[in-house]
Amino acid sequence: MAGSVGVGRAAPRSSPKRYAGTDPPLSLAGPTVADLQRTAELEKFLVEAGLYEGKEESAKREEVLSEIGQIVKEWVKQLTSKKGYAEQLVERANAVLFTFGSYRLGVHGPGADIDTLCVGPSYVNREEDFFVTLHGILAEKEEVTELQPVPDAHVPVLKFKFRGISIDLLYASLSLSGIPADFDISQGSVLCDVDEATVRSLNGCRVADQILRLVPNAENFRTTLRCLKYWAKRRGVYSNITGFLGGVNWALLVARVCQLYPNAVPSMLVSRFFRVFTQWQWPNPVMLCAIENDDLGFSIWDPRKNPRDRNHLMPIITPAYPCMNSSYNVSTSTLRVIMEQFQFGNKICQEIDVNKANWDALFEPFHFFEAYRKFLVVDIVAEDDDDLRLWKGWIESRLRQLTLKIERDTKGILQCHPYPCEYSDPAIECAHCAFYMGLSRKEGLKKRGQQFDIRGTVDEFMREIGMYSLWKPGMDLAVTHVRREQVPSYVFEQGYKKPSPTMHANQQEQSDGDGTLSPDLDVQLKRKYDSDGDGHVELCKSVKRASVSLPGEETPPHRGNSASKVQCDSPVKLVSSALCSGAQTSPSHDDVNFEQTQLTSSPHGSEDTSASGTSCAAVGAIVLADESSKLRTMTVHTDPECMALKDETKLDGIRSLASSNCAEFLEGAVLTENVHLSGDEVI
C-alpha cells in the first residue's frame, strides 16, 4: 500500500531496463571519478546544512501518523453508527490515511510539515463530517494546536499541529461503502463518481507515487531534489502560493532531468538541471509521460482544447490522470525571476565543474533588498497569533493576484517581484508580519517621465481582501510604498549591512532590479512609522478611528493625537482607521521632486460602520515630477459614491497619525496607502 501510513516512502529501486519519459535520454553516460567526488562533497554539504532529520524525530513522525490514523478510523465508526447504519457495517467502517508531498517522496527535513490524505466511504462527506465533526474532535485533544480549517481552498484542508508536528490533512470521500485497509489509491477506479475537489485531493498521493515509478533511480532523485529545494529557498523562488514553484513543481522538474540523464549521480544531475532549464523554451511543457485521457469526464491540460491553458507561461504537467498544470500560478514577473535564478545556478555549476567554485557558492542567499530600489510593503496585523495565522494565510494566498493586477494595469512594463518570506519586527510585541515586493521597469523599456498609477490596482486588491468571511476586529492591513533606505534593519540577514540612506549619488551608484544603474535619492517618505538611518522604527503612539466628514457636517478641530472623523458606507465596513503623513518635498539627485500625501483605507471598517453602499477607496499619492514643473499638489482619490477630500484642512487630524502607537493600531482596522508611481525616480 504505497504511500499509506506505516510505509511513508518507497524503497530505492535499480534502474529499469526501459527508460521512462516522453523522449529518449539525452545521455547515458555514467559518473567519472570527479563526479563521484563532487557528489560526496554535495551530500556532506546537505548533511551539514541540517537538511536531514534525526532518528528520534523520524520515529516521532511515525507515531503521530499512527495516532492520527487511529483518530480518523474512530471518527468514521462514530459517524457510521450515528447515521443509523447496521452494526455489521459499523464494525467494518474504516478510513485510510495516506501521505504525499515531501514526506512521501522522502525529501522532508527537520520541522517540515506532513501532507496527509484521509480516504473515507461515500456517506462521510467533507462539508459537515470532516470540517465540522472531525474538526470538533481534533479541537478537544490536548495534542492538537493551531487548528485551522481552510474549506474554501482550491484543495480543502485542515491545518494543525499534532504534538508539535505540522499536519495538512485532506479528505476524499470515495464512491465506496467501505475502505479496505490495503486500499490501492493508484487504481483509476478511485476517480469514479467523485467531484473536482476530491480529484485534486487524491492527486497529491497519485502524483507522488507516479513520480517515484517514473524516475530511473529513486535515491539519486531524492538527493538531487533535496538539493534543489534548498537552493530554491535560498534564492527566493520556492513558493507556489506567491507565483513561484512549490514542492511538486521542483519534484517534477528534477524527475524530468533524471529521465534525461538516467545514469547520472546527484552532482551531475544538479548541473544538468540548470543546463537544461536555462535553455528550455517555455511555454513548452515539462512532462514525465504522455498525457492520459481515461474518459472519466475530468478536464485535462490541453491548450488545443482549453483556451485557459494557452495562457500558462511555465507548464509543468502532473503525470497522473487527470493531468494538470501544477505551475499555473507562475506569472510574467515571477517567470522572469525564476529564469534569472536558473542562469545564476548554471553559472555557478559551470564553475564547480571546473573546480573554480564550491557548493557554498551555489547556495549563496539572494540579496533581495539589494536588487531593487523601490518596494511595495504589505503589513499585516491581528489581535493575537491565532487571528494573525488565519488573516495572513488569506492575504498571502492573494498576493499573487496583486502581482497579476500590476502586470495587467501597467501592460507588463512595471514588474513586481513578490518575495516569499515574511518579516516581523522583534521589537514589537503585537501579532504582525510583512511581505515585500520589489518593483522594477521591464528591461529595455526605460522611458523618462513615464507614469505608473497603481492606486486603482491596490484599491481593487484591497476590496478583494475585504471579502474575507472570517474577518475579526483587529485584523488589519496596510499596503505602502517604500524606498530601499527606508527598509528596516531587521529584515536583513545577521551580519549584513543595509545600504546607507544618506549616501550621495556621486559617492555610490547602486544597481536597479532591471540591471540599470541609477542613484539613490535623498528623500525620506514618512509612513506609519519613521525610520532612522539604522532602520530603527518609531511606531505610532495613538491611532484613533478616522473617517471623512459627510457633506454639511462640521469637522471637529484637531486636538493632540485625535483624528478627524471619516465616515463612508461600505459593503465590507471599509475605512475604520487611517495612517497619514503630510506632503513632503525634497530635491533629488536627478531633478525629481516628491510630493506626498498618505491617506490609508481599509478593507474592513469599525464595528459601528454602516455595511451598505459602495466601498470607499480614499487613497494617498506619491507624485513624481521633473524639477522644472515645481509640481506641488496633493492628490486624494475617492470612489464616486464616497466623500471626496478636497479641503486640505480636513487632513490635519489624520496627519497626526504619523506618530501613533502599535498597541492602539491593533484596535483600528485595515490600513493602506495607495501609491501613485510616476517618472524615472520610481524604479
C-alpha positions as CSV (number, residue, x, y, z in Angstrom):
1,M,0.0,0.0,0.0
2,A,2.4,2.6,-1.2
3,G,2.2,6.0,0.5
4,S,-0.1,4.9,3.3
5,V,0.8,5.3,7.0
6,G,3.4,2.9,8.1
7,V,5.2,2.9,4.7
8,G,5.8,6.6,4.1
9,R,8.2,6.2,1.2
10,A,9.2,3.7,-1.5
11,A,12.3,1.6,-1.3
12,P,15.2,2.5,-3.6
13,R,15.0,0.8,-6.9
14,S,17.6,-0.1,-9.5
15,S,17.4,1.5,-12.9
16,P,14.7,-0.1,-15.1
17,K,15.5,-1.8,-18.4
18,R,13.5,0.7,-20.4
19,Y,13.6,4.4,-19.7
20,A,10.5,6.4,-18.9
21,G,9.8,9.8,-20.3
22,T,8.3,11.4,-23.4
23,D,11.7,11.4,-25.2
24,P,14.8,9.3,-25.1
25,P,17.6,10.2,-22.7
26,L,20.0,12.9,-23.7
27,S,22.9,11.0,-22.4
28,L,23.5,7.5,-20.9
29,A,26.9,8.5,-19.6
30,G,27.8,7.4,-16.0
31,P,29.8,9.4,-13.5
32,T,33.5,10.0,-13.6
33,V,35.7,9.8,-10.5
34,A,35.5,13.6,-10.3
35,D,31.7,13.4,-10.4
36,L,31.6,10.9,-7.6
37,Q,33.9,13.1,-5.5
38,R,31.7,16.2,-6.1
39,T,28.6,14.1,-5.2
40,A,30.2,13.1,-1.9
41,E,31.0,16.8,-1.2
42,L,27.4,17.8,-2.1
43,E,26.0,15.1,0.2
44,K,28.3,16.2,3.0
45,F,27.2,19.8,2.5
46,L,23.5,18.9,2.7
47,V,24.1,17.0,5.9
48,E,26.0,19.9,7.5
49,A,23.2,22.3,6.4
50,G,20.8,20.3,8.6
51,L,18.6,19.1,5.8
52,Y,18.1,15.6,7.2
53,E,16.1,14.8,10.3
54,G,17.4,12.6,13.1
55,K,16.1,9.1,14.1
56,E,14.2,10.5,17.1
57,E,12.2,13.0,15.0
58,S,11.6,10.4,12.3
59,A,10.2,8.0,14.9
60,K,8.0,10.7,16.4
61,R,6.5,11.4,12.9
62,E,5.6,7.7,12.5
63,E,3.9,7.7,16.0
64,V,2.0,10.9,15.1
65,L,0.8,9.5,11.8
66,S,-0.3,6.3,13.6
67,E,-2.3,8.3,16.2
68,I,-4.0,10.4,13.6
69,G,-4.8,7.3,11.6
70,Q,-6.5,5.9,14.7
71,I,-8.4,9.1,15.2
72,V,-9.9,9.1,11.7
73,K,-10.8,5.4,11.9
74,E,-12.8,6.0,15.2
75,W,-14.3,9.2,13.6
76,V,-15.7,7.2,10.7
77,K,-17.0,4.4,13.0
78,Q,-18.8,7.0,15.2
79,L,-20.4,8.7,12.1
80,T,-21.4,5.3,10.7
81,S,-23.2,4.5,13.9
82,K,-24.7,8.0,14.2
83,K,-26.1,7.8,10.7
84,G,-28.0,4.7,11.6
85,Y,-26.2,2.0,9.7
86,A,-26.3,-1.6,10.7
87,E,-24.0,-2.8,13.4
88,Q,-22.2,-5.1,10.9
89,L,-21.3,-2.1,8.7
90,V,-20.2,-0.1,11.8
91,E,-17.7,-2.9,12.6
92,R,-16.3,-2.8,9.1
93,A,-16.3,1.1,8.8
94,N,-12.8,2.3,8.1
95,A,-10.7,5.2,6.9
96,V,-7.2,5.0,5.5
97,L,-4.5,7.7,5.9
98,F,-2.0,8.3,3.1
99,T,1.0,10.6,2.9
100,F,2.1,12.6,0.0
101,G,4.4,15.6,-0.8
102,S,7.9,15.8,0.6
103,Y,7.3,13.1,3.2
104,R,6.0,10.6,0.7
105,L,8.9,11.4,-1.7
106,G,11.4,11.0,1.2
107,V,12.9,14.5,0.9
108,H,11.4,16.2,4.0
109,G,13.7,17.8,6.5
110,P,13.6,18.7,10.3
111,G,10.5,20.6,11.2
112,A,8.8,20.0,7.8
113,D,5.0,19.5,7.7
114,I,3.4,16.2,6.7
115,D,0.9,16.3,3.8
116,T,-1.7,13.6,4.6
117,L,-4.9,12.4,2.9
118,C,-7.8,10.7,4.7
119,V,-9.8,8.4,2.4
120,G,-13.3,7.6,3.6
121,P,-16.6,6.0,2.5
122,S,-19.2,7.7,0.4
123,Y,-21.6,8.5,3.2
124,V,-18.9,10.5,5.1
125,N,-18.8,14.0,3.5
126,R,-16.3,16.8,3.5
127,E,-18.5,19.8,4.3
128,E,-20.1,18.6,7.6
129,D,-18.5,15.4,8.7
130,F,-14.9,16.5,8.0
131,F,-14.8,20.2,8.6
132,V,-17.3,20.2,11.5
133,T,-17.4,16.8,13.2
134,L,-13.7,15.8,12.8
135,H,-12.7,19.5,13.4
136,G,-14.5,19.3,16.7
137,I,-12.9,16.0,17.7
138,L,-9.4,17.4,17.0
139,A,-10.1,20.7,18.8
140,E,-10.8,18.8,22.0
141,K,-7.5,16.9,22.0
142,E,-4.6,18.3,24.0
143,E,-2.1,17.1,21.4
144,V,-3.7,19.4,18.8
145,T,-2.8,23.0,18.5
146,E,-3.1,25.8,15.9
147,L,-6.1,24.1,14.3
148,Q,-7.1,26.0,11.1
149,P,-9.8,24.8,8.7
150,V,-9.5,26.0,5.1
151,P,-12.7,24.7,3.4
152,D,-12.7,27.2,0.6
153,A,-9.1,26.5,-0.7
154,H,-8.5,25.1,-4.1
155,V,-7.7,21.9,-2.2
156,P,-9.8,22.0,1.0
157,V,-7.6,21.3,4.0
158,L,-7.4,21.1,7.8
159,K,-4.2,22.5,9.1
160,F,-3.0,21.8,12.6
161,K,0.0,20.7,14.8
162,F,-0.1,17.4,16.5
163,R,2.4,17.1,19.3
164,G,4.3,19.9,17.6
165,I,4.4,18.4,14.1
166,S,2.6,20.4,11.4
167,I,0.0,18.4,9.6
168,D,-2.0,19.3,6.4
169,L,-5.0,16.9,6.3
170,L,-7.1,16.5,3.2
171,Y,-10.2,14.3,2.8
172,A,-11.5,12.3,-0.1
173,S,-14.9,10.6,0.0
174,L,-15.0,7.8,-2.5
175,S,-18.0,6.1,-4.1
176,L,-17.5,3.0,-1.9
177,S,-19.4,1.9,1.2
178,G,-16.2,0.6,2.8
179,I,-12.5,1.3,2.5
180,P,-10.3,-1.8,2.9
181,A,-7.1,-1.5,5.0
182,D,-4.9,-2.4,1.9
183,F,-6.7,0.1,-0.4
184,D,-4.7,0.9,-3.5
185,I,-5.1,4.6,-4.3
186,S,-3.3,4.4,-7.7
187,Q,-6.1,2.5,-9.4
188,G,-8.2,4.5,-11.8
189,S,-11.5,3.4,-10.2
190,V,-11.0,5.7,-7.3
191,L,-11.9,8.6,-9.5
192,C,-15.3,7.3,-10.4
193,D,-18.3,9.4,-9.3
194,V,-16.3,11.9,-7.3
195,D,-16.2,15.8,-7.5
196,E,-13.3,18.0,-8.7
197,A,-12.2,18.8,-5.1
198,T,-11.9,15.1,-4.3
199,V,-9.9,14.6,-7.5
200,R,-7.5,17.4,-6.5
201,S,-7.2,15.9,-3.0
202,L,-6.4,12.4,-4.4
203,N,-4.0,13.7,-7.0
204,G,-1.3,14.6,-4.4
205,C,-0.8,10.9,-3.5
206,R,-1.3,9.6,-7.0
207,V,1.3,12.1,-8.4
208,A,3.9,11.3,-5.7
209,D,3.6,7.6,-6.4
210,Q,3.8,8.1,-10.2
211,I,6.9,10.2,-9.9
212,L,8.7,7.5,-7.9
213,R,7.7,5.0,-10.6
214,L,9.0,7.1,-13.4
215,V,12.4,8.1,-12.2
216,P,15.3,5.7,-13.0
217,N,17.0,5.9,-9.6
218,A,14.9,6.9,-6.6
219,E,17.9,7.7,-4.3
220,N,19.7,9.9,-6.8
221,F,16.4,11.7,-7.4
222,R,15.9,12.3,-3.7
223,T,19.3,13.7,-3.1
224,T,19.0,16.0,-6.2
225,L,15.6,17.1,-5.2
226,R,16.6,17.9,-1.6
227,C,19.5,19.9,-3.0
228,L,17.3,21.9,-5.5
229,K,14.6,22.6,-2.9
230,Y,17.2,24.0,-0.5
231,W,18.7,26.1,-3.4
232,A,15.3,27.4,-4.4
233,K,14.5,28.5,-0.8
234,R,17.9,30.3,-0.5
235,R,17.3,32.1,-3.8
236,G,13.7,33.1,-3.0
237,V,11.9,31.1,-5.7
238,Y,10.3,28.4,-3.6
239,S,6.6,29.3,-3.1
240,N,3.7,28.2,-5.2
241,I,1.3,30.5,-3.4
242,T,3.1,33.7,-4.4
243,G,3.7,32.6,-8.1
244,F,7.0,30.7,-7.9
245,L,7.4,27.0,-7.8
246,G,6.3,24.7,-4.9
247,G,7.4,21.2,-3.8
248,V,5.6,19.3,-6.5
249,N,6.9,21.6,-9.3
250,W,10.5,21.1,-8.2
251,A,9.9,17.3,-7.9
252,L,8.6,17.1,-11.5
253,L,11.5,19.3,-12.9
254,V,14.1,17.2,-11.1
255,A,12.4,13.9,-12.2
256,R,12.5,15.1,-15.8
257,V,16.2,15.7,-15.6
258,C,16.7,12.3,-14.0
259,Q,14.9,10.8,-17.0
260,L,17.1,12.7,-19.5
261,Y,20.3,11.6,-17.6
262,P,19.3,8.2,-16.2
263,N,22.9,7.1,-15.1
264,A,24.0,10.4,-13.7
265,V,24.7,10.9,-10.0
266,P,23.4,13.9,-8.0
267,S,26.3,16.3,-8.7
268,M,25.8,15.7,-12.4
269,L,22.0,16.0,-12.1
270,V,22.2,19.4,-10.3
271,S,24.5,20.7,-13.0
272,R,22.4,19.3,-15.8
273,F,19.2,20.7,-14.2
274,F,20.4,24.2,-14.7
275,R,21.8,23.5,-18.1
276,V,18.5,22.1,-19.3
277,F,16.2,24.7,-17.9
278,T,18.1,27.8,-18.8
279,Q,17.7,26.6,-22.4
280,W,14.1,25.4,-22.0
281,Q,11.7,27.1,-24.5
282,W,8.7,28.0,-22.3
283,P,5.8,27.5,-22.6
284,N,6.7,24.1,-24.0
285,P,5.5,21.8,-21.2
286,V,7.6,19.6,-19.0
287,M,6.1,16.1,-18.9
288,L,7.3,12.8,-17.4
289,C,5.0,10.7,-19.5
290,A,2.4,11.1,-22.2
291,I,-0.9,12.8,-21.1
292,E,-3.5,10.2,-20.3
293,N,-7.2,10.5,-21.0
294,D,-9.3,7.9,-19.2
295,D,-12.6,9.3,-20.4
296,L,-13.9,9.8,-16.9
297,G,-15.1,13.3,-17.8
298,F,-12.4,15.3,-16.0
299,S,-10.7,18.1,-17.7
300,I,-7.0,17.5,-18.5
301,W,-4.3,20.0,-19.6
302,D,-4.7,20.6,-23.3
303,P,-4.1,24.0,-24.8
304,R,-5.6,22.8,-28.1
305,K,-9.0,22.5,-26.5
306,N,-8.9,24.7,-23.4
307,P,-8.3,28.4,-24.1
308,R,-7.2,29.0,-20.4
309,D,-4.4,26.5,-20.8
310,R,-2.9,28.6,-23.6
311,N,-2.2,31.4,-21.2
312,H,0.0,29.2,-18.9
313,L,3.6,30.5,-19.0
314,M,5.5,27.7,-17.4
315,P,3.5,24.5,-17.7
316,I,4.8,21.6,-15.6
317,I,2.3,18.7,-16.1
318,T,1.5,16.1,-13.4
319,P,1.9,12.5,-14.6
320,A,-1.3,11.0,-13.0
321,Y,-4.8,11.3,-14.6
322,P,-6.3,13.8,-14.8
323,C,-3.0,15.5,-15.9
324,M,-2.9,19.2,-14.8
325,N,-0.5,22.1,-15.0
326,S,1.0,22.2,-11.5
327,S,2.5,25.6,-12.1
328,Y,-0.4,27.7,-13.3
329,N,0.4,30.3,-10.6
330,V,3.6,31.5,-12.5
331,S,3.2,35.0,-13.9
332,T,5.3,37.0,-16.3
333,S,7.2,38.7,-13.4
334,T,7.8,35.5,-11.4
335,L,8.9,33.6,-14.5
336,R,11.5,36.3,-15.2
337,V,12.8,35.9,-11.6
338,I,12.9,32.1,-11.9
339,M,14.8,32.2,-15.1
340,E,17.3,34.8,-13.7
341,Q,18.0,32.4,-10.8
342,F,18.4,29.4,-13.2
343,Q,21.0,31.5,-15.0
344,F,22.8,32.1,-11.7
345,G,22.7,28.4,-10.8
346,N,24.0,27.4,-14.3
347,K,26.9,29.9,-14.0
348,I,28.0,28.6,-10.6
349,C,27.6,24.9,-11.6
350,Q,29.9,25.5,-14.6
351,E,32.5,26.9,-12.2
352,I,32.0,24.0,-9.8
353,D,32.6,21.6,-12.8
354,V,36.0,23.1,-13.4
355,N,36.9,23.4,-9.8
356,K,36.6,27.2,-9.7
357,A,33.9,27.3,-7.1
358,N,32.5,25.0,-4.3
359,W,29.0,24.1,-3.3
360,D,28.8,27.0,-0.9
361,A,28.7,29.5,-3.8
362,L,25.6,27.8,-5.3
363,F,23.6,28.3,-2.1
364,E,24.6,31.9,-1.5
365,P,21.3,33.6,-0.4
366,F,19.7,36.0,-2.8
367,H,20.0,39.6,-1.5
368,F,16.5,40.8,-2.4
369,F,16.8,44.2,-0.8
370,E,20.0,44.9,-2.9
371,A,18.3,44.0,-6.1
372,Y,15.6,46.7,-6.0
373,R,15.3,50.4,-5.1
374,K,11.6,50.5,-4.6
375,F,9.2,48.2,-2.8
376,L,5.6,47.6,-2.0
377,V,5.1,46.5,1.6
378,V,2.1,44.5,2.7
379,D,1.9,44.9,6.5
380,I,-0.5,42.6,8.3
381,V,-1.6,42.8,12.0
382,A,-4.1,41.0,14.1
383,E,-5.3,40.8,17.7
384,D,-3.4,37.7,18.5
385,D,-1.2,35.0,16.9
386,D,-4.2,32.7,16.1
387,D,-6.0,35.5,14.3
388,L,-2.8,36.5,12.5
389,R,-2.3,33.0,11.2
390,L,-5.8,33.0,9.7
391,W,-5.6,36.6,8.4
392,K,-2.1,36.2,7.0
393,G,-3.0,32.9,5.2
394,W,-5.9,34.6,3.5
395,I,-3.8,37.6,2.4
396,E,-0.8,35.6,1.3
397,S,-2.9,33.4,-0.9
398,R,-4.0,36.5,-2.8
399,L,-0.6,38.3,-3.1
400,R,-0.2,36.6,-6.5
401,Q,-3.3,38.4,-7.6
402,L,-1.7,41.8,-6.7
403,T,1.3,40.9,-8.9
404,L,-1.1,39.9,-11.8
405,K,-3.1,43.1,-11.4
406,I,0.1,45.3,-11.5
407,E,1.2,43.4,-14.7
408,R,-2.2,43.9,-16.2
409,D,-2.7,47.6,-15.4
410,T,0.9,48.6,-16.5
411,K,0.8,46.3,-19.6
412,G,3.7,44.3,-18.2
413,I,6.1,47.3,-18.1
414,L,6.1,47.6,-14.3
415,Q,7.4,44.3,-12.9
416,C,6.6,43.1,-9.5
417,H,8.8,40.6,-7.6
418,P,6.9,39.2,-4.6
419,Y,9.5,37.9,-2.1
420,P,8.2,34.7,-0.4
421,C,9.5,35.5,3.0
422,E,7.6,37.1,5.9
423,Y,9.2,39.5,8.3
424,S,8.3,40.8,11.7
425,D,9.9,43.4,14.0
426,P,11.2,41.6,17.1
427,A,10.9,44.9,19.0
428,I,7.1,44.9,18.5
429,E,5.0,42.6,20.7
430,C,1.8,42.7,18.8
431,A,0.9,40.0,16.3
432,H,2.1,41.3,13.0
433,C,4.2,40.4,9.8
434,A,5.1,42.0,6.5
435,F,5.6,40.9,2.9
436,Y,7.8,42.8,0.5
437,M,7.5,43.2,-3.3
438,G,10.3,44.6,-5.4
439,L,9.4,47.0,-8.2
440,S,11.3,47.5,-11.5
441,R,10.7,48.5,-15.1
442,K,10.8,45.8,-17.7
443,E,14.3,45.7,-19.1
444,G,14.8,47.7,-22.3
445,L,11.7,49.8,-21.7
446,K,13.2,52.8,-19.9
447,K,11.3,56.0,-20.7
448,R,11.8,59.2,-18.9
449,G,8.7,60.7,-17.4
450,Q,6.6,57.5,-17.8
451,Q,3.9,57.2,-15.2
452,F,2.6,54.2,-13.4
453,D,-0.5,54.9,-11.4
454,I,-1.4,51.8,-9.4
455,R,-3.7,53.4,-6.9
456,G,-6.7,51.8,-8.5
457,T,-4.9,48.5,-8.7
458,V,-4.3,48.5,-4.9
459,D,-7.9,49.6,-4.3
460,E,-9.1,46.6,-6.3
461,F,-6.8,44.3,-4.3
462,M,-8.0,45.7,-1.0
463,R,-11.6,45.3,-1.9
464,E,-11.0,41.6,-2.6
465,I,-9.1,41.2,0.6
466,G,-12.1,42.7,2.4
467,M,-14.3,39.8,1.2
468,Y,-12.7,37.6,3.9
469,S,-15.7,35.9,5.6
470,L,-13.8,35.1,8.8
471,W,-12.7,38.7,9.4
472,K,-12.5,39.8,13.1
473,P,-11.8,43.2,14.7
474,G,-8.1,43.8,14.9
475,M,-7.3,42.1,11.5
476,D,-5.7,45.0,9.8
477,L,-3.7,45.5,6.6
478,A,-1.5,48.2,5.1
479,V,-0.1,48.4,1.5
480,T,2.6,51.0,1.3
481,H,5.4,52.2,-0.9
482,V,9.0,52.5,0.4
483,R,12.5,53.1,-0.8
484,R,15.4,50.9,-0.1
485,E,16.9,53.1,2.6
486,Q,13.6,53.0,4.4
487,V,13.6,49.3,4.8
488,P,14.1,48.4,8.5
489,S,17.3,46.7,9.6
490,Y,15.6,43.6,11.0
491,V,14.7,42.3,7.5
492,F,18.4,41.8,6.7
493,E,20.3,38.7,7.5
494,Q,22.5,38.8,10.5
495,G,25.9,40.3,9.7
496,Y,24.6,42.1,6.5
497,K,24.9,45.8,6.5
498,K,21.9,47.6,4.9
499,P,22.5,50.4,2.4
500,S,23.1,53.8,3.9
501,P,20.2,56.2,3.5
502,T,22.4,59.3,3.3
503,M,24.8,58.2,0.6
504,H,25.2,60.8,-2.2
505,A,24.8,59.8,-5.8
506,N,28.3,60.7,-6.7
507,Q,29.6,58.5,-3.8
508,Q,27.9,55.3,-4.9
509,E,25.7,54.1,-7.7
510,Q,23.5,51.1,-6.9
511,S,22.1,48.6,-9.3
512,D,18.4,48.7,-10.1
513,G,16.4,45.5,-10.2
514,D,16.3,45.6,-14.0
515,G,20.1,45.9,-14.3
516,T,20.4,49.6,-14.9
517,L,22.3,52.0,-12.7
518,S,20.7,54.9,-11.1
519,P,21.5,57.0,-7.9
520,D,19.6,56.7,-4.7
521,L,17.6,59.8,-3.8
522,D,18.0,61.8,-0.7
523,V,14.3,61.7,0.1
524,Q,12.5,60.2,3.1
525,L,8.9,59.2,2.9
526,K,7.0,59.3,6.1
527,R,5.0,56.2,6.7
528,K,3.0,54.8,9.7
529,Y,6.5,54.6,11.3
530,D,9.5,56.8,10.9
531,S,12.9,55.1,10.2
532,D,16.3,56.4,11.2
533,G,19.4,55.8,9.3
534,D,19.9,52.4,11.0
535,G,16.5,51.2,10.2
536,H,15.1,51.5,13.7
537,V,11.4,52.4,13.8
538,E,9.5,54.7,16.0
539,L,5.9,53.4,16.0
540,C,2.7,55.4,16.3
541,K,1.6,56.5,19.7
542,S,-2.1,56.7,19.3
543,V,-4.1,55.7,16.3
544,K,-7.8,56.8,16.6
545,R,-10.5,55.6,14.3
546,A,-10.8,58.2,11.5
547,S,-13.4,59.0,8.9
548,V,-14.3,61.6,6.3
549,S,-16.9,64.1,7.4
550,L,-20.1,63.9,5.4
551,P,-21.3,66.9,3.4
552,G,-22.5,69.7,5.6
553,E,-21.1,68.1,8.7
554,E,-18.7,70.2,10.7
555,T,-15.2,68.8,11.1
556,P,-14.1,68.8,14.7
557,P,-10.9,70.7,15.3
558,H,-7.7,68.8,15.7
559,R,-6.7,68.1,19.3
560,G,-3.5,66.3,20.1
561,N,-3.4,62.9,18.6
562,S,-7.0,62.6,17.7
563,A,-8.1,62.2,14.1
564,S,-10.8,63.9,12.2
565,K,-13.7,61.5,11.6
566,V,-14.1,59.6,8.4
567,Q,-17.4,58.1,7.5
568,C,-18.2,56.0,4.4
569,D,-20.7,53.4,3.6
570,S,-19.1,50.1,2.6
571,P,-20.2,46.5,2.0
572,V,-17.2,45.4,3.9
573,K,-17.2,48.1,6.6
574,L,-14.4,50.0,4.8
575,V,-12.3,52.7,6.5
576,S,-12.1,52.4,10.2
577,S,-8.7,53.9,10.8
578,A,-6.1,55.8,8.9
579,L,-2.4,56.5,8.7
580,C,-1.2,59.6,7.0
581,S,1.7,62.0,6.7
582,G,1.8,65.5,5.3
583,A,3.2,66.4,2.0
584,Q,7.0,66.3,1.9
585,T,9.3,67.7,-0.8
586,S,13.0,67.1,-1.0
587,P,15.1,67.7,-4.1
588,S,16.6,64.6,-5.5
589,H,19.9,64.0,-7.3
590,D,18.2,63.5,-10.7
591,D,15.9,66.6,-10.7
592,V,12.8,64.8,-9.4
593,N,10.5,66.1,-6.7
594,F,8.4,64.0,-4.4
595,E,5.0,65.4,-3.4
596,Q,3.4,63.0,-1.0
597,T,0.2,62.6,0.9
598,Q,-0.9,59.4,2.6
599,L,-4.4,58.6,3.4
600,T,-4.9,55.0,4.2
601,S,-8.0,53.0,3.5
602,S,-9.2,49.7,5.0
603,P,-10.9,46.7,3.5
604,H,-12.8,46.5,6.7
605,G,-14.2,49.2,8.9
606,S,-15.1,49.6,12.5
607,E,-17.8,47.7,14.2
608,D,-20.2,50.6,14.0
609,T,-19.6,51.5,10.4
610,S,-22.5,51.1,8.0
611,A,-22.4,47.9,5.9
612,S,-24.3,49.3,3.0
613,G,-23.5,51.2,-0.2
614,T,-20.3,51.0,-2.2
615,S,-16.7,50.7,-1.0
616,C,-14.9,53.9,-0.2
617,A,-11.3,54.0,-1.6
618,A,-9.7,57.1,-0.2
619,V,-6.1,56.9,-1.3
620,G,-3.0,58.9,-1.0
621,A,-0.5,59.6,-3.7
622,I,3.2,59.8,-4.3
623,V,3.6,62.2,-7.3
624,L,6.9,62.4,-9.1
625,A,7.6,65.2,-11.5
626,D,10.5,67.0,-13.2
627,E,12.1,69.8,-11.1
628,S,11.2,72.3,-13.8
629,S,7.5,71.7,-13.2
630,K,7.7,72.6,-9.5
631,L,4.6,70.4,-9.0
632,R,3.3,70.9,-5.5
633,T,-0.1,69.2,-5.3
634,M,-1.9,66.9,-3.0
635,T,-3.7,64.1,-4.7
636,V,-6.5,62.3,-3.0
637,H,-8.7,59.8,-4.9
638,T,-12.1,58.5,-3.8
639,D,-14.8,56.4,-5.3
640,P,-17.6,58.5,-6.7
641,E,-20.1,57.5,-4.0
642,C,-17.7,58.3,-1.2
643,M,-16.9,61.7,0.1
644,A,-14.1,63.3,-1.8
645,L,-11.4,65.0,0.2
646,K,-10.8,68.4,-1.3
647,D,-10.2,70.6,1.6
648,E,-6.6,70.1,2.8
649,T,-7.5,71.4,6.3
650,K,-9.7,68.3,6.8
651,L,-6.5,66.2,6.7
652,D,-4.8,67.9,9.6
653,G,-6.2,65.4,12.2
654,I,-5.2,62.4,10.0
655,R,-1.7,63.7,9.6
656,S,-1.1,63.5,13.3
657,L,-1.4,59.7,13.0
658,A,2.1,59.5,11.6
659,S,3.3,59.4,15.2
660,S,0.9,56.8,16.5
661,N,1.3,53.6,18.6
662,C,1.1,50.0,17.5
663,A,-1.0,48.8,20.5
664,E,-3.9,51.0,19.6
665,F,-3.2,50.4,15.9
666,L,-4.4,46.9,16.5
667,E,-7.7,48.2,17.6
668,G,-8.2,50.0,14.4
669,A,-9.0,48.4,11.0
670,V,-7.0,47.7,7.9
671,L,-4.8,50.5,6.7
672,T,-3.4,51.1,3.2
673,E,-1.5,53.8,1.3
674,N,-2.3,53.6,-2.4
675,V,0.7,54.7,-4.3
676,H,0.9,56.8,-7.4
677,L,4.2,55.9,-9.1
678,S,5.5,58.0,-12.0
679,G,8.7,59.3,-13.6
680,D,12.2,57.9,-13.7
681,E,12.6,58.1,-10.0
682,V,10.1,55.4,-9.3
683,I,12.2,52.4,-10.3
